[in-house]
Amino acid sequence: MDEMMPIEQVESKIYLIRGQKVMLDKDLADLYGVATKVVNQAVRRNEKRFPPAFVFQLNHKEKDELVTNCDRFSRLKHSTSLPYAFTEHGVAMLSSVLNSERAIQVNIIIIRTFIHLRHLMSSHKELARQVEALEKKYARHEGEISVVFKLLKKLMEPVKTEAIGFHLPNK
């Protein structure tokens, strides 16, 4: 790949489905520059490398919810095939079966994006822990300092954004 793909471009293709961060076969195929059927054929030809913890097929309800919540998947609405969802480990395994230079470079960027998201989540938890400790330490102070802690807690509340994805209930 001549130019680095921004992490934000990959983040926008990560969804929370069945409680897991996943990427869909179509998005991976677009990033790799191949047809979706090439990605799915690679998985079928190497089934032993892709246990259910690495890749799973969406059911009809999940597909319908995806189409409803994301305009860019409107082409799936009348499709008879169900998309495959790849976890971080499935994406990593995909680079071993799609043995091209582009696949290797794209996989590196995707794995870095998953790591970046994990780091953001853990740093948020650490910040929340530190604010809570400070709040306990200064609990006896009234007035303005309690307003500061309320404001900090409000700022740390998770923001719902479509840029990272959406949540489909567990089945």
C-alpha positions in Angstrom: 0.0 0.0 0.0 1.4 3.3 -1.0 -0.2 5.4 1.7 -1.2 4.6 5.2 -4.8 4.1 5.9 -6.0 6.2 8.8 -7.1 4.3 11.9 -10.4 6.3 11.9 -11.2 4.7 8.5 -10.8 1.2 10.0 -12.6 2.2 13.3 -15.7 3.2 11.3 -15.9 -0.4 10.0 -15.8 -2.1 13.5 -19.1 -3.1 14.9 -20.3 -4.5 18.2 -22.2 -7.7 17.4 -23.0 -10.4 19.9 -20.9 -8.5 22.4 -17.7 -8.7 20.3 -15.9 -6.1 18.2 -16.0 -7.4 14.6 -15.5 -6.4 11.0 -17.8 -7.7 8.3 -16.6 -9.6 5.2 -17.6 -6.9 2.8 -15.6 -4.2 4.6 -12.6 -6.5 4.9 -12.8 -7.3 1.2 -13.0 -3.6 0.3 -9.9 -2.9 2.4 -8.0 -5.8 0.8 -9.1 -4.8 -2.6 -10.8 -8.1 -3.4 -14.4 -9.3 -3.9 -16.3 -10.4 -0.8 -16.6 -13.9 -2.2 -12.8 -14.2 -2.3 -12.7 -13.5 1.5 -15.5 -16.0 2.2 -13.9 -18.7 -0.1 -10.6 -18.3 1.8 -12.5 -19.0 5.0 -14.4 -22.0 3.6 -11.1 -23.5 2.2 -9.4 -23.1 5.6 -12.2 -23.9 8.0 -9.8 -25.3 10.6 -8.2 -21.9 10.9 -11.5 -20.1 11.6 -13.3 -21.5 14.7 -16.5 -19.7 15.8 -14.5 -17.5 18.2 -12.7 -16.1 15.1 -15.6 -15.8 12.6 -19.4 -16.3 12.6 -22.2 -15.7 10.2 -24.9 -13.2 11.1 -28.4 -14.4 11.4 -31.3 -12.8 9.5 -32.4 -10.6 12.5 -28.8 -9.3 12.9 -28.5 -8.6 9.1 -31.8 -6.8 9.1 -30.7 -4.7 12.1 -27.5 -3.9 10.4 -29.3 -2.8 7.3 -31.7 -0.7 9.3 -29.0 1.1 11.3 -26.4 1.6 8.6 -27.4 3.1 5.3 -24.2 1.8 3.6 -25.5 -1.8 4.0 -28.7 -1.1 2.1 -27.6 -3.4 -0.7 -27.7 -6.3 1.8 -31.5 -5.8 2.3 -32.6 -8.1 -0.4 -29.5 -10.3 -0.5 -30.1 -14.0 0.3 -26.6 -14.4 1.7 -25.8 -13.6 5.3 -22.5 -11.7 6.0 -19.7 -13.1 8.0 -18.3 -11.2 11.0 -14.6 -11.5 11.9 -13.2 -10.9 15.4 -9.8 -9.5 15.9 -8.3 -13.0 15.9 -10.3 -13.8 12.7 -8.8 -10.8 11.0 -5.3 -11.8 12.0 -5.9 -15.3 10.7 -7.2 -13.9 7.4 -3.8 -12.5 6.7 -2.3 -16.0 6.7 -4.8 -17.3 4.1 -4.9 -14.1 1.9 -1.3 -14.2 1.2 -0.7 -10.9 -0.6 1.4 -7.9 0.3 -1.7 -5.7 0.5 -3.5 -8.2 2.8 -0.5 -8.2 5.1 -0.3 -4.3 5.2 -4.1 -4.0 5.7 -4.0 -6.5 8.5 -1.3 -4.6 10.3 -3.4 -1.5 10.2 -6.5 -3.3 11.4 -4.7 -5.0 14.3 -3.3 -1.6 15.3 -6.8 -0.2 15.3 -8.1 -3.0 17.6 -5.2 -2.4 19.9 -5.9 1.4 19.8 -9.5 0.8 20.8 -8.5 -1.5 23.6 -6.1 1.1 24.9 -8.7 3.8 24.8 -11.1 1.7 26.8 -8.5 0.7 29.4 -7.3 4.3 29.8 -10.9 5.4 30.3 -11.3 2.9 33.1 -8.1 4.0 34.8 -9.2 7.7 34.6 -12.6 6.8 36.2 -10.8 4.9 39.0 -8.5 7.9 39.7 -11.4 10.4 39.8 -13.3 8.1 42.2 -10.2 7.9 44.5 -9.9 11.7 44.4 -13.6 12.1 45.1 -13.3 9.9 48.2 -10.2 11.8 49.4 -12.0 15.2 49.1 -15.5 14.0 50.1 -15.5 16.0 53.2 -15.2 19.3 51.2 -18.4 20.9 50.3 -19.4 23.2 47.5 -17.3 23.9 44.4 -15.1 20.8 44.6 -18.2 18.5 44.4 -19.3 20.4 41.3 -15.9 19.6 39.7 -16.3 15.9 40.4 -19.9 15.9 39.0 -18.6 17.6 35.9 -15.7 15.1 35.5 -18.1 12.2 35.8 -20.3 13.7 33.2 -17.4 14.2 30.9 -16.3 10.5 31.3 -19.7 9.1 30.4 -19.5 7.0 27.2 -20.5 8.8 24.1 -22.7 6.9 21.7 -21.4 7.3 18.2 -22.0 5.6 14.9 -18.3 6.0 13.9 -17.4 2.9 15.9 -20.5 0.9 15.5 -23.7 -0.2 17.2 -24.8 -2.9 19.6 -26.9 -5.9 18.5 -28.4 -7.8 21.4 -26.9 -11.3 22.2 -29.0 -14.1 20.8 
